[in-house]
């Protein structure tokens, strides 16, 4: 997910995206803990996407 794509979305859409990413992060952590998955890099990618969404949301709130 790129920041350019995120900047085109509204604050409401970004909020929904953030919720979905949090769910994905939780599920990835649970799968790793239960040893159903060995994709440790997936958690860090989701974490970075969450940070991007939060950053763009902060930019939009500050601009208004």
Secondary structure, DSSP 4 states (H G I P E B T S, - for coil): --HHHHHTS-HHHHHHHHHHHHHHHHHHHHHHHTTS---HHHHHHHHHHHHHHHHHHHHHHHH-
